[in-house]
Structure formats: C-alpha cells, structure tokens
Amino acid sequence: MRKIQNTSIFDFQGRPSLAKALPLSLQHVLAMIAGVITPPIIIAGVVGATPEEKLLLIQIAVLASGVCTLFHLYGVWKFGARLPAIFGVGFAYVPTLIAVGAQYGIEGILGAQLIGGITMMVVGYFIQYVRHLFPPVVAGTVVLVIGLSLYDIAVRYMAGSGNASAPGFGDPQNWIVGLVTLATVLVASQFGKGVIKLSAIIVGILVGYALSLSLGMVDFASVAQASWVAVPQVMPFAMEFHASAIAAMVVICVINSVQTIGDLSATTVGGMNRELRTPELTGGLLGNGLTTTISAFFGALPTSTFSQNVGIVAMTKVISRFVLALAGGFMLLAGFSPKFGAIMTTIPYPVLGGATITVFGMITMTGIKLLIKDELSARNMTIVGLALALSLGIAEVPAAIERFPEWLQNLVGGAPIVVAAITAFVLNLLLPNTTLADEAREREAMARADAGDTEAGATPALDELGRERHKRAGPGGAQAAPNNARSG
C-alpha cells in the first residue's frame, strides 16, 4: 500500500510543497539576517579589521549560521536539538566580545571562544542531571526578559539604525516606513488567509521594501562590490589564549546556555504545545557548544539560538523541519555567495524593525505562558519580580555599576538576560519551595492564632463580674451568673 506523504506545515516531519514552504522560509531568513551580520560588523570595527577581513567575518558568520541551523534540525548522534529552531552567530555575546576584542583583538576572541564552546558542551552533558534546577519559573523568566530586552532593538531599527548616533536616526520617514511595515504585518496576520496569514512577516517586509525603494532608501552598492563565490578558509586568523578573556567568555557561554534553555522551551511550548524534553535540551546544548568550538577555527563568532525566529514559530505554529531547513539552505548559499548575502543586507532597518517588533512581543508572551505553568505563588512571583527589576533596572542605568571591573560591567550591564538568569536561578535555590496550598494553610493557621489571641487579649479587660461569668461558663454557669448579678 502506498504511503501518504505528510505535507503538513504544522508537523515537524511534514514536507509541504516548495511553493508553500518558500515564503515561510524566507521570513525566517529575513528576520535573522540583521542579527547575523551585525555582530561581525561591530567586532570588525572594534579590532580594527581591514575591509577584506570585515567581509570575511560577515561571510563566515552567514555560512556558520546556515550550517548550524541544519545541524540542529537533523542532528548527529547526541548532538543537535532536532527542534524547529534557528541557530546562528549570536548577538548576546557582543558586549563580552567587544571587551575581549578591544584588549586582545580577534585572535584573543577566537582563542577564548574555543574554550567557551568546550564549556558549553560540558554544560550540555551534565544538564540531564541538573535540569530540575531550571523549572518553568526560571526558564520562563529568562524567556520573558529575552522578549522585553529586544524591544529597544526593534524600536531603534524602526527609527533608522541599530545605532542611535547614526545619521538620520529618528527621521519621520524612517518611522513611516516602519509603521507601514508593522501595519501590513498586522493586517496580513489578523485578516489574511492561508499562506498570506502564515507569511505575514515576509508580506510586511515586501511592502516595506517596495516603499523604501520608492523613497530612495535602498543602497545596492554592496551588491555590486560583492563577489559571486567565496570559499571559507581554515584558520584565517591565529588564536591566542588569555586568562581574563577565557574567564569572561566561559561565563557568557554558560549564561547563553541558560538562554538556550529558555529559547528551546519557548519553541516547544509556543510552537508545539508541549514541554521541552531532556534529550532535546541535551542535544541543543551539546550541538551549540560543538558549533561554537568549530566556528572558532574558521573565524566565525559564537553561535546561539535566535529569539526572533522562536517568536515566528510561536506566532505561526509552523514547525515543519523542511521549512526551516530551506531557511538554513538559504543562509548556506549566502555564505558561499557573498553577493546573495549582500542582497539580503539591502533591506533598510525600518523595514526589519516594523516586521520583527510583533515577533518580540510573541517571545514575551511565550515567557508568560511558561511562567503560568507553575503556580503563581508568592515565592514564584518574588523570583520573577526581582529578576525583572534587577535585570531591566541595571540595563536602564548602566552607570550604577561603573565602579565594577570592566569585564563585569560588560557582562552584566550589556545583557539583562545575564542578570535575570543568575537572579532567578539563585533565588529558586535559596527560597523555600512553598506552594499556594502551603500559603493557604499558613494563612488559616495565622487566622486561628489571631482569633485565639483576640479572645485571650479581651479576658483581662473584663470586669470582675465578667471574669466570674467567664470562669463559670459551662453546665450551670448560665444559672449561677444571674444569681450573682442579683446578689450584687
């Protein structure tokens, strides 16, 4: 009997037609491309890279993102999450990479990255034994802060650039393009049908891009200059190992492992309506550590999950591995063909901001969805509240920690996720594990104690007659009291 092929886009094993899968894949590519190329651009400026080295860092970052995504979708042995998640060169490492690169250059970054990747694999191996230390209250807090911390990026993009000091930042024209893109995404997602509804982000990007073209906001200079084919090199940069750089990188790699837990949990909860399984978590962390380690040999920066793509999965519920594999294939193609990648980088920032701000909102809501899986007891609300207060508060007032060592400032001040993860993790260990039932029983006990105290406290205030009546309460007491009253 002929086996019927699974073509559902809502099934991980589903293999839809290319016509249906293509737009769904492209919106993943367009959502992640800015996040992939921005870290190498920033680091190239910090380390004083030549224009050729800058292009090389961008190219290998795109290539590594494609390879990493495909690796995690299909997996090798115990490595790989085998979930509908996009992996690539991560933005979360940038503050630490800036600090290390400014002091030790790209060579110091890659040497520290090698050790950091190995550390992530160690965390991945032992996570099965300590996963109970990361319940929904911890993972949900991390996901919630991931979403909240991305809002400023989307707003800066809508204003015209990832850098607030860039020329033309905040120009009304940028906001018009961003808001038109956002409105298109909302209309397509809420009123569209079929593929239009599921491809709302790419529909918004196409409309915003067309508007940008008509306003002269698209620059094709990078496309003309880019070559058609480029093959990656092994060890294009030397590696150097410095203790302080390694320490900073190990810390951020461990913290990023917690973010990976949050992102993978958000993927399964938001897109697949189930909890994250231990083999998936182990494979995700092991695979991310392996790709980060191997990337160091080719000049690619550390890899991580992409939260904006997690938001797309949660919003559309499209979890077909074929759809995401196409996205990984596009990134792979762009990595071998710099010209292809250059075309994608012509999308103006306001278009990307308007298209992704709804995605970041979905990440936030997925974090809340994770949190309410646990009881909203006073203990859990304390954990979440303090983690939010400290992480977002320090991020808003970086001067508050300016007397700390520079590496610690870069680690804590530049990434609210770090503070949130540490705070939630530590409080979950230290605070007594009380439930709503425990709290209810404690309130009842306190109420009974208060009632007893009130009764005991009122007795001394009784007059002599009242005390006598109180003592005689019981069989016959009611008769004795009136007699005493009459005799008085």
VEXGU-405479 format. One line per field, with one value per residue (C-alpha): residue number from 1; residue in three letters; x negated, y, z. Coordinates in pm, 1 decimal, padded with zeros to 6 digits, always signed. Each point is the difference from the previous one (the first is absolute). Layout:
% residues N
nr = c(NUM	...)
rest = c(ALA	...)
u = c(X	...)
v = c(Y	...)
w = c(Z	...)
% end
This chain:
% residues 488
nr = c(1	2	3	4	5	6	7	8	9	10	11	12	13	14	15	16	17	18	19	20	21	22	23	24	25	26	27	28	29	30	31	32	33	34	35	36	37	38	39	40	41	42	43	44	45	46	47	48	49	50	51	52	53	54	55	56	57	58	59	60	61	62	63	64	65	66	67	68	69	70	71	72	73	74	75	76	77	78	79	80	81	82	83	84	85	86	87	88	89	90	91	92	93	94	95	96	97	98	99	100	101	102	103	104	105	106	107	108	109	110	111	112	113	114	115	116	117	118	119	120	121	122	123	124	125	126	127	128	129	130	131	132	133	134	135	136	137	138	139	140	141	142	143	144	145	146	147	148	149	150	151	152	153	154	155	156	157	158	159	160	161	162	163	164	165	166	167	168	169	170	171	172	173	174	175	176	177	178	179	180	181	182	183	184	185	186	187	188	189	190	191	192	193	194	195	196	197	198	199	200	201	202	203	204	205	206	207	208	209	210	211	212	213	214	215	216	217	218	219	220	221	222	223	224	225	226	227	228	229	230	231	232	233	234	235	236	237	238	239	240	241	242	243	244	245	246	247	248	249	250	251	252	253	254	255	256	257	258	259	260	261	262	263	264	265	266	267	268	269	270	271	272	273	274	275	276	277	278	279	280	281	282	283	284	285	286	287	288	289	290	291	292	293	294	295	296	297	298	299	300	301	302	303	304	305	306	307	308	309	310	311	312	313	314	315	316	317	318	319	320	321	322	323	324	325	326	327	328	329	330	331	332	333	334	335	336	337	338	339	340	341	342	343	344	345	346	347	348	349	350	351	352	353	354	355	356	357	358	359	360	361	362	363	364	365	366	367	368	369	370	371	372	373	374	375	376	377	378	379	380	381	382	383	384	385	386	387	388	389	390	391	392	393	394	395	396	397	398	399	400	401	402	403	404	405	406	407	408	409	410	411	412	413	414	415	416	417	418	419	420	421	422	423	424	425	426	427	428	429	430	431	432	433	434	435	436	437	438	439	440	441	442	443	444	445	446	447	448	449	450	451	452	453	454	455	456	457	458	459	460	461	462	463	464	465	466	467	468	469	470	471	472	473	474	475	476	477	478	479	480	481	482	483	484	485	486	487	488)
rest = c(MET	ARG	LYS	ILE	GLN	ASN	THR	SER	ILE	PHE	ASP	PHE	GLN	GLY	ARG	PRO	SER	LEU	ALA	LYS	ALA	LEU	PRO	LEU	SER	LEU	GLN	HIS	VAL	LEU	ALA	MET	ILE	ALA	GLY	VAL	ILE	THR	PRO	PRO	ILE	ILE	ILE	ALA	GLY	VAL	VAL	GLY	ALA	THR	PRO	GLU	GLU	LYS	LEU	LEU	LEU	ILE	GLN	ILE	ALA	VAL	LEU	ALA	SER	GLY	VAL	CYS	THR	LEU	PHE	HIS	LEU	TYR	GLY	VAL	TRP	LYS	PHE	GLY	ALA	ARG	LEU	PRO	ALA	ILE	PHE	GLY	VAL	GLY	PHE	ALA	TYR	VAL	PRO	THR	LEU	ILE	ALA	VAL	GLY	ALA	GLN	TYR	GLY	ILE	GLU	GLY	ILE	LEU	GLY	ALA	GLN	LEU	ILE	GLY	GLY	ILE	THR	MET	MET	VAL	VAL	GLY	TYR	PHE	ILE	GLN	TYR	VAL	ARG	HIS	LEU	PHE	PRO	PRO	VAL	VAL	ALA	GLY	THR	VAL	VAL	LEU	VAL	ILE	GLY	LEU	SER	LEU	TYR	ASP	ILE	ALA	VAL	ARG	TYR	MET	ALA	GLY	SER	GLY	ASN	ALA	SER	ALA	PRO	GLY	PHE	GLY	ASP	PRO	GLN	ASN	TRP	ILE	VAL	GLY	LEU	VAL	THR	LEU	ALA	THR	VAL	LEU	VAL	ALA	SER	GLN	PHE	GLY	LYS	GLY	VAL	ILE	LYS	LEU	SER	ALA	ILE	ILE	VAL	GLY	ILE	LEU	VAL	GLY	TYR	ALA	LEU	SER	LEU	SER	LEU	GLY	MET	VAL	ASP	PHE	ALA	SER	VAL	ALA	GLN	ALA	SER	TRP	VAL	ALA	VAL	PRO	GLN	VAL	MET	PRO	PHE	ALA	MET	GLU	PHE	HIS	ALA	SER	ALA	ILE	ALA	ALA	MET	VAL	VAL	ILE	CYS	VAL	ILE	ASN	SER	VAL	GLN	THR	ILE	GLY	ASP	LEU	SER	ALA	THR	THR	VAL	GLY	GLY	MET	ASN	ARG	GLU	LEU	ARG	THR	PRO	GLU	LEU	THR	GLY	GLY	LEU	LEU	GLY	ASN	GLY	LEU	THR	THR	THR	ILE	SER	ALA	PHE	PHE	GLY	ALA	LEU	PRO	THR	SER	THR	PHE	SER	GLN	ASN	VAL	GLY	ILE	VAL	ALA	MET	THR	LYS	VAL	ILE	SER	ARG	PHE	VAL	LEU	ALA	LEU	ALA	GLY	GLY	PHE	MET	LEU	LEU	ALA	GLY	PHE	SER	PRO	LYS	PHE	GLY	ALA	ILE	MET	THR	THR	ILE	PRO	TYR	PRO	VAL	LEU	GLY	GLY	ALA	THR	ILE	THR	VAL	PHE	GLY	MET	ILE	THR	MET	THR	GLY	ILE	LYS	LEU	LEU	ILE	LYS	ASP	GLU	LEU	SER	ALA	ARG	ASN	MET	THR	ILE	VAL	GLY	LEU	ALA	LEU	ALA	LEU	SER	LEU	GLY	ILE	ALA	GLU	VAL	PRO	ALA	ALA	ILE	GLU	ARG	PHE	PRO	GLU	TRP	LEU	GLN	ASN	LEU	VAL	GLY	GLY	ALA	PRO	ILE	VAL	VAL	ALA	ALA	ILE	THR	ALA	PHE	VAL	LEU	ASN	LEU	LEU	LEU	PRO	ASN	THR	THR	LEU	ALA	ASP	GLU	ALA	ARG	GLU	ARG	GLU	ALA	MET	ALA	ARG	ALA	ASP	ALA	GLY	ASP	THR	GLU	ALA	GLY	ALA	THR	PRO	ALA	LEU	ASP	GLU	LEU	GLY	ARG	GLU	ARG	HIS	LYS	ARG	ALA	GLY	PRO	GLY	GLY	ALA	GLN	ALA	ALA	PRO	ASN	ASN	ALA	ARG	SER	GLY)
u = c(+00000.0	-00135.7	-00095.1	+00163.8	-00261.1	+00034.7	+00021.4	+00115.0	-00192.2	+00122.0	-00184.4	-00375.4	-00029.4	+00229.1	-00133.6	+00222.4	-00032.2	-00279.3	+00252.8	+00148.5	-00328.6	-00200.6	+00165.9	+00012.0	-00374.2	-00090.4	+00161.6	-00227.8	-00301.9	+00105.3	+00072.9	-00346.7	-00227.2	-00053.2	-00079.3	-00252.8	-00198.4	+00009.4	-00237.3	-00285.2	+00046.4	-00027.8	-00294.3	-00183.5	+00011.7	-00117.1	-00302.5	-00095.0	+00054.7	-00080.1	+00290.8	-00095.0	-00001.4	+00335.5	+00158.1	-00154.0	+00149.1	+00344.0	-00018.1	-00107.3	+00263.8	+00274.5	-00145.7	-00034.3	+00361.4	+00123.2	-00211.6	+00096.2	+00373.3	-00011.0	-00213.4	+00254.3	+00299.8	-00130.5	-00258.7	-00298.8	-00004.1	+00077.6	-00082.3	+00276.9	+00334.9	+00212.3	+00253.9	+00144.0	-00256.4	-00240.2	-00359.8	-00271.1	-00265.4	+00155.6	+00043.2	+00002.5	-00378.3	-00074.1	-00067.9	-00250.6	-00153.9	-00048.2	-00180.3	-00224.8	-00059.1	-00095.9	-00276.1	-00113.6	+00130.9	+00176.3	-00269.0	+00088.4	+00371.1	-00041.4	-00230.9	+00242.8	+00291.0	-00162.5	-00005.8	+00347.4	+00142.5	-00153.9	+00154.5	+00342.9	-00040.2	-00083.8	+00315.0	+00197.2	-00128.1	+00087.7	+00329.9	+00190.8	-00111.0	+00078.1	+00299.8	+00221.8	-00185.3	+00161.1	+00376.2	+00253.3	-00036.9	-00369.2	+00028.6	+00312.7	-00170.7	-00291.0	+00234.8	+00202.5	-00311.9	-00122.8	+00319.5	-00002.2	-00368.4	+00057.8	+00255.3	-00259.6	-00170.5	+00325.0	+00070.2	-00353.7	+00039.6	+00332.1	-00171.5	-00258.2	-00299.1	-00128.5	-00213.7	+00175.7	-00287.1	+00027.6	+00084.0	+00373.9	+00092.7	+00357.1	+00090.5	+00381.8	-00050.9	-00154.5	+00297.0	+00244.9	-00168.6	-00018.6	+00362.7	+00125.5	-00194.3	+00144.3	+00354.9	-00041.5	-00116.3	+00299.2	+00251.5	-00148.6	-00018.9	+00345.3	+00206.6	-00199.0	+00075.5	-00220.8	-00357.6	+00053.7	+00089.2	-00293.4	-00241.5	+00110.7	-00355.9	-00137.1	+00310.5	-00074.7	-00365.8	+00088.7	+00238.6	-00249.9	-00282.3	+00206.7	+00077.8	-00369.1	-00094.7	+00243.4	-00147.6	-00359.8	-00095.4	-00153.8	-00373.7	-00124.2	-00368.2	-00088.3	+00163.8	-00211.4	-00320.8	+00065.6	-00148.1	+00212.3	-00183.8	-00232.2	-00134.5	-00061.9	-00354.2	-00119.0	-00173.2	+00020.4	-00101.9	-00239.2	+00122.9	-00131.3	+00088.4	+00024.4	+00130.1	+00224.7	+00146.2	+00066.4	+00166.1	+00234.0	+00087.6	+00064.3	+00242.1	+00197.1	+00006.6	+00149.4	+00255.8	+00080.8	+00069.1	+00276.4	+00134.4	-00005.9	+00206.5	+00247.3	+00015.3	+00041.0	+00267.1	+00177.0	-00018.5	+00164.7	+00254.7	+00086.9	-00022.9	+00060.8	+00220.1	-00216.3	-00291.1	-00362.5	-00135.6	-00333.9	-00160.7	+00096.3	-00148.0	-00316.7	-00040.4	+00058.6	-00265.9	-00249.7	+00054.9	-00028.0	-00325.4	-00136.6	+00090.3	-00144.7	-00323.6	-00030.5	+00094.9	-00307.6	-00222.3	+00165.9	+00024.0	+00374.3	+00119.9	+00188.8	+00340.1	+00329.7	+00374.7	+00178.9	+00280.1	+00171.4	+00041.5	+00132.6	+00262.9	+00091.8	+00046.8	+00214.5	+00208.5	+00058.1	-00018.3	-00189.5	-00245.1	-00077.1	-00368.0	+00004.4	+00102.5	-00280.0	-00249.2	+00070.1	-00085.1	-00325.7	-00069.5	+00046.4	-00247.6	-00242.7	+00033.7	-00051.7	-00312.9	-00154.8	+00127.6	-00068.3	+00207.4	+00309.3	-00059.0	-00058.5	+00346.2	+00161.7	-00195.5	+00156.6	+00322.4	+00022.9	+00002.9	+00351.2	+00142.0	-00168.3	+00113.0	+00361.6	+00007.0	-00159.3	+00148.8	+00309.8	-00228.4	-00175.3	+00340.0	+00076.4	-00321.8	+00110.4	+00340.1	-00164.6	-00203.4	+00321.1	+00153.2	-00295.1	+00028.1	+00365.5	-00076.5	-00121.8	+00218.7	-00008.3	-00086.6	-00156.5	-00333.7	+00012.6	+00124.0	-00291.1	-00246.2	+00146.1	+00047.3	-00354.1	-00154.2	+00189.5	-00073.5	-00374.7	-00059.7	+00200.3	-00095.0	-00374.4	+00042.6	+00173.7	-00259.9	-00341.7	-00175.0	+00117.4	-00272.0	-00273.9	-00225.5	-00000.8	-00280.8	+00034.6	+00053.5	+00280.8	+00158.3	+00001.5	+00137.6	+00275.7	+00075.9	+00028.4	+00221.7	+00305.9	+00042.4	-00313.9	+00131.6	+00345.7	-00139.8	-00232.2	+00265.7	+00273.6	-00236.9	-00138.6	+00336.9	+00152.7	-00269.8	+00015.7	+00369.1	+00212.9	+00206.9	+00345.9	+00315.3	+00332.5	+00142.8	-00281.8	+00069.9	+00374.3	-00068.4	-00235.8	+00263.8	+00259.1	-00240.1	-00073.0	+00373.5	+00064.0	-00290.4	+00130.4	+00344.5	-00151.1	-00210.4	+00303.8	+00198.7	-00289.3	-00072.2	+00361.7	+00019.8	-00211.5	+00218.2	+00313.2	+00126.9	+00023.9	+00352.1	-00101.7	-00298.7	+00221.0	+00242.7	-00287.8	-00130.6	+00342.2	+00077.5	+00128.8	+00274.7	+00174.7	-00214.2	+00288.7	+00208.8	-00271.7	-00075.6	+00349.0	+00012.0	-00331.0	+00125.1	+00309.2	-00192.4	-00234.3)
v = c(+00000.0	+00342.0	+00216.2	+00342.8	+00277.6	+00235.2	+00351.4	+00184.2	+00315.3	-00048.2	-00330.1	-00020.5	-00287.6	+00169.3	+00072.3	+00260.0	+00104.5	+00239.9	+00267.6	-00009.0	-00041.3	+00267.7	+00314.4	-00153.0	-00068.6	+00342.5	+00177.6	-00194.6	+00106.3	+00363.9	+00004.6	-00131.7	+00155.4	+00331.4	-00183.4	-00220.2	+00270.9	+00264.5	-00173.3	-00046.6	+00359.6	+00130.1	-00222.4	+00086.7	+00363.7	-00077.1	-00206.9	+00232.8	-00258.8	+00084.2	+00020.6	-00345.6	-00144.8	+00164.5	-00161.7	-00332.8	+00024.8	+00077.7	-00279.4	-00268.5	+00114.6	-00052.5	-00335.5	-00119.4	+00097.6	-00214.0	-00298.8	+00034.0	+00014.8	-00311.5	-00182.3	+00062.0	-00086.9	-00345.7	-00070.3	-00232.1	-00265.6	+00182.6	+00340.7	+00225.5	+00110.8	-00152.8	+00276.7	+00274.2	+00253.6	+00230.0	+00018.5	+00238.3	+00251.4	+00154.9	+00362.5	-00083.7	-00042.7	+00345.2	+00193.5	-00263.0	-00026.1	+00378.6	-00007.0	-00289.6	+00128.0	+00350.1	-00146.3	-00312.3	+00035.9	-00261.1	-00253.1	+00031.3	-00032.7	-00322.2	-00157.1	+00075.2	-00115.5	-00339.9	-00054.6	+00148.4	-00244.9	-00293.9	+00135.0	+00004.3	-00364.7	-00083.7	+00183.6	-00189.1	-00336.2	+00062.5	+00182.3	-00328.6	-00023.3	+00359.4	+00078.1	+00008.3	+00319.2	+00171.6	-00032.5	+00209.7	+00289.1	+00030.6	-00079.5	+00215.1	+00295.9	-00025.1	-00018.0	+00294.7	+00214.1	-00107.1	+00138.6	+00320.0	+00066.3	-00020.4	+00280.9	+00275.5	-00171.1	-00003.4	+00364.6	+00107.7	-00184.2	+00175.1	+00331.4	-00071.4	-00190.0	-00230.3	+00293.1	+00304.8	+00227.5	-00097.4	+00277.0	+00037.7	-00197.0	+00079.7	+00161.0	-00001.3	-00173.2	-00297.7	-00017.9	+00015.1	-00297.8	-00190.7	+00063.7	-00088.7	-00327.6	-00066.5	+00078.6	-00236.1	-00280.8	+00054.7	+00006.9	-00310.5	-00195.0	+00093.3	+00025.5	-00208.0	-00358.5	-00302.4	+00073.5	+00377.7	-00033.8	-00228.2	+00211.7	+00328.5	+00105.1	-00043.1	+00172.4	+00293.9	+00000.3	-00002.6	+00293.8	+00190.3	-00073.9	+00124.7	+00319.3	+00041.0	-00038.0	+00272.5	+00229.2	-00067.8	-00172.6	-00313.8	-00005.7	-00264.6	+00097.8	-00303.0	-00233.5	+00132.8	-00034.9	-00352.1	-00299.7	-00288.6	-00285.6	-00016.8	-00313.4	+00013.8	-00047.5	-00203.9	+00215.3	+00334.1	+00156.5	-00123.1	-00091.9	+00143.8	-00114.3	+00255.5	-00089.5	+00305.7	-00036.8	-00370.9	+00067.9	+00261.2	-00224.2	-00305.0	+00200.6	+00134.3	-00346.6	-00150.4	+00282.6	-00050.7	-00364.2	+00120.6	+00219.1	-00304.7	-00187.9	+00287.1	+00024.9	-00374.6	-00008.2	+00287.8	-00190.8	-00313.0	+00181.2	+00271.8	-00199.7	-00362.1	+00036.0	-00226.4	+00011.2	-00020.5	-00354.1	-00075.7	-00160.3	+00309.9	+00230.7	-00206.5	-00019.1	+00374.0	+00094.2	-00259.7	+00105.1	+00370.9	-00060.7	-00206.5	+00257.2	+00281.4	-00197.2	-00088.6	+00353.7	+00134.3	-00184.4	+00176.9	+00348.9	-00012.3	+00146.8	-00203.9	-00145.0	-00002.5	-00031.4	+00288.1	+00130.6	+00189.5	-00324.8	-00169.4	+00272.4	-00075.8	-00368.8	+00090.7	+00243.8	-00213.8	-00350.5	-00105.6	-00263.4	-00194.8	-00091.1	+00034.5	+00366.0	+00084.7	-00211.6	+00215.7	+00303.6	-00168.4	-00080.2	+00363.7	+00106.3	-00265.9	+00128.3	+00356.4	-00111.1	-00142.2	+00289.6	+00337.8	+00166.4	-00191.9	+00106.8	+00358.7	+00008.5	-00094.4	+00268.8	+00271.4	-00021.4	+00332.0	-00007.9	+00153.1	-00289.5	-00257.4	+00183.4	+00026.0	-00366.6	-00142.5	+00204.1	-00223.3	-00303.9	+00134.9	+00047.7	-00366.5	-00097.1	+00198.3	-00168.1	-00342.3	+00081.0	+00081.9	-00322.8	-00190.6	+00179.3	-00081.2	-00370.0	+00027.5	+00132.0	+00376.6	-00034.3	+00282.5	-00179.9	-00022.2	+00355.8	+00114.1	-00183.2	+00144.7	+00349.2	+00032.6	-00145.4	+00251.3	+00291.1	-00063.1	-00099.5	+00276.3	+00256.0	-00051.2	-00000.8	+00339.0	+00149.8	-00140.7	+00274.8	-00175.4	-00263.8	+00216.7	-00060.5	-00373.5	-00164.7	+00069.9	-00363.1	-00027.7	+00321.0	-00136.9	-00333.1	+00133.3	+00347.6	-00088.6	-00306.0	+00003.5	-00369.0	-00071.7	+00174.1	-00153.6	-00351.9	+00025.6	+00160.4	-00249.0	-00296.6	+00103.7	+00096.8	-00327.0	-00183.6	+00213.3	+00075.8	-00266.9	-00193.5	+00098.9	-00054.4	+00182.4	-00275.8	+00054.6	+00371.7	-00060.9	-00230.8	+00257.6	+00272.5	-00224.4	-00077.1	+00371.8	+00075.8	-00260.1	+00134.5	+00355.1	-00110.0	-00169.1	+00307.1	+00225.1	-00214.3	-00024.3	+00370.8	+00095.9	-00202.1	+00231.1	+00292.4	-00160.7	+00129.1	-00221.7	-00106.0	-00086.0	-00202.5	-00194.1	-00075.8	-00102.3	-00244.8	-00152.3	-00043.9	-00351.1	-00216.4	+00209.3	+00300.9	+00188.2	-00050.8	+00107.1	+00321.9	+00153.1	-00091.4	+00172.6	+00297.3	+00029.4	-00035.9	+00278.1)
w = c(+00000.0	-00096.0	+00294.8	+00003.6	+00029.1	+00295.9	-00145.1	+00312.3	+00090.0	+00358.1	+00040.9	+00059.3	-00248.5	-00251.7	-00348.5	-00169.3	-00362.0	-00089.5	-00094.8	+00349.5	+00186.2	-00180.5	+00138.9	+00347.5	-00022.4	-00133.4	+00291.1	+00234.3	-00208.2	-00010.6	+00373.3	+00087.4	-00262.3	+00180.7	+00323.1	-00180.7	-00176.6	+00274.1	+00249.3	-00253.7	-00119.2	+00357.5	+00091.0	-00323.3	+00104.6	+00353.8	-00106.2	-00287.5	-00273.8	-00360.8	-00250.9	-00130.5	+00353.1	+00070.2	-00306.2	+00101.4	+00352.1	-00145.6	-00256.4	+00245.5	+00252.1	-00259.5	-00105.0	+00360.4	+00069.8	-00289.1	+00100.6	+00365.0	-00077.0	-00220.8	+00255.4	+00276.5	-00215.7	-00090.3	+00268.3	+00012.2	+00272.0	+00327.0	-00146.0	-00129.2	+00144.8	-00280.7	+00055.4	-00225.9	+00113.2	-00181.8	+00121.4	-00108.6	+00102.1	+00309.0	+00104.4	+00372.1	+00001.5	-00144.9	+00326.6	+00111.6	-00347.4	-00006.3	+00334.1	-00101.9	-00353.5	+00113.8	+00214.0	-00185.2	-00356.7	-00212.1	+00094.0	+00369.0	-00077.3	-00198.4	+00257.9	+00283.3	-00217.4	-00045.6	+00376.8	+00039.2	-00253.8	+00184.2	+00321.7	-00165.0	-00094.7	+00362.3	+00111.8	-00264.6	+00119.5	+00366.7	-00060.4	+00025.8	+00363.1	+00095.7	-00218.3	+00308.2	+00092.9	-00301.0	+00057.0	-00196.7	+00243.1	-00095.4	-00371.5	-00032.4	+00166.1	-00243.9	-00301.3	+00133.0	+00038.4	-00345.2	-00148.8	+00206.3	-00071.9	-00377.0	-00015.2	-00008.0	-00295.6	-00198.0	+00086.3	-00097.1	-00329.5	-00063.7	+00074.1	-00268.4	+00139.7	+00269.2	+00115.6	+00146.1	-00107.9	-00368.7	-00250.5	-00056.6	+00311.8	+00102.2	-00332.9	-00050.2	-00333.8	+00179.0	+00234.6	-00290.0	-00167.1	+00328.6	+00090.9	-00349.9	+00026.2	+00345.3	-00116.1	-00295.6	+00228.4	+00229.8	-00286.3	-00163.6	+00327.7	+00128.5	-00318.9	-00249.8	-00093.6	-00064.0	-00107.7	+00026.3	+00367.9	+00076.0	-00206.1	+00156.0	+00082.4	-00350.9	-00142.6	+00227.2	-00102.3	-00371.0	+00040.0	+00213.6	-00243.4	-00295.1	+00190.5	+00086.3	-00366.6	-00100.1	+00267.2	-00106.9	+00325.9	-00154.8	-00079.4	-00244.5	+00019.8	+00213.3	-00254.2	-00287.0	+00200.6	+00132.5	-00178.7	-00125.6	+00172.2	+00300.7	+00172.4	+00378.2	+00129.9	+00295.4	+00262.1	-00184.7	+00332.7	+00265.3	+00348.9	+00324.9	+00350.5	+00282.1	+00345.9	+00044.1	-00349.3	+00057.3	+00337.1	-00150.8	-00293.8	+00218.7	+00214.6	-00298.2	-00160.1	+00316.1	+00015.9	-00366.9	+00080.0	+00232.6	-00282.3	-00227.6	+00257.4	-00003.3	-00379.6	-00051.8	+00271.1	-00174.1	-00328.5	+00135.7	+00218.3	-00250.6	-00322.7	+00099.0	+00312.1	+00214.2	+00241.5	-00111.0	+00026.0	+00161.0	-00313.3	-00200.4	+00260.9	+00029.6	-00376.9	-00037.2	+00253.2	-00122.2	-00359.9	+00075.8	+00185.0	-00288.2	-00267.4	+00211.2	+00037.9	-00369.2	-00106.6	+00178.8	-00248.5	-00295.5	+00147.9	+00075.2	+00329.7	+00266.7	-00089.6	+00185.3	-00051.5	-00173.1	+00220.0	-00282.7	-00191.5	+00311.9	+00000.4	-00362.4	+00085.1	+00301.1	-00206.5	-00310.6	+00154.8	-00315.9	+00124.9	-00319.4	-00005.0	-00379.4	+00028.2	+00241.0	-00194.3	-00304.2	+00212.4	+00103.2	-00364.5	-00099.4	+00267.8	-00121.8	-00355.8	+00116.7	+00185.3	-00316.1	-00212.0	+00160.5	-00273.1	+00111.2	+00357.0	-00109.0	-00159.9	+00329.0	+00183.5	-00218.8	+00201.5	+00191.7	+00378.8	+00032.3	-00201.7	+00224.0	+00314.3	-00109.5	-00096.7	+00312.7	+00285.0	+00002.6	+00011.2	+00309.3	+00159.0	-00062.0	+00176.4	+00303.8	+00001.8	-00033.5	+00312.3	+00184.7	-00128.4	+00144.9	+00334.2	+00055.0	-00041.0	+00357.4	+00279.0	+00037.3	+00366.4	+00199.9	-00031.6	-00378.8	-00038.7	+00216.1	-00225.1	-00320.0	+00142.8	+00133.9	-00315.4	-00213.6	+00231.9	+00023.3	-00362.7	-00166.7	+00264.7	-00045.8	-00377.2	+00020.7	+00237.0	-00104.6	+00197.8	+00317.3	-00043.9	-00151.2	+00303.7	-00066.0	-00201.4	-00370.8	-00098.9	+00256.7	-00126.8	-00353.2	+00114.2	+00225.0	-00128.9	-00366.6	+00034.4	+00229.1	-00078.3	+00204.0	+00311.9	-00040.0	-00041.2	+00300.0	+00223.2	-00087.1	+00032.5	+00340.8	+00148.1	-00116.5	+00195.6	+00314.9	+00052.8	+00172.2	-00250.2	+00120.8	-00204.6	-00007.3	+00221.2	+00251.2	+00000.1	+00051.8	+00293.8	+00150.0	-00030.2	+00166.5	+00283.0	+00045.0	-00002.7	+00271.5	+00203.5	-00034.3	+00113.2	+00303.3	+00080.7	-00026.2	+00238.6	+00243.3	-00024.2	+00074.3	+00327.4	+00219.4	-00102.0	+00146.6	+00328.1	+00302.2	-00083.4	-00354.7	+00116.0	+00232.7	-00277.0	-00224.8	+00258.1	+00057.1	-00368.7	-00050.3	+00151.4	+00265.7	-00065.6	-00156.1	+00314.5	+00240.5	-00174.1	+00031.0	+00370.0	+00055.5	-00191.9	+00217.1	+00321.6	-00110.7)
% end
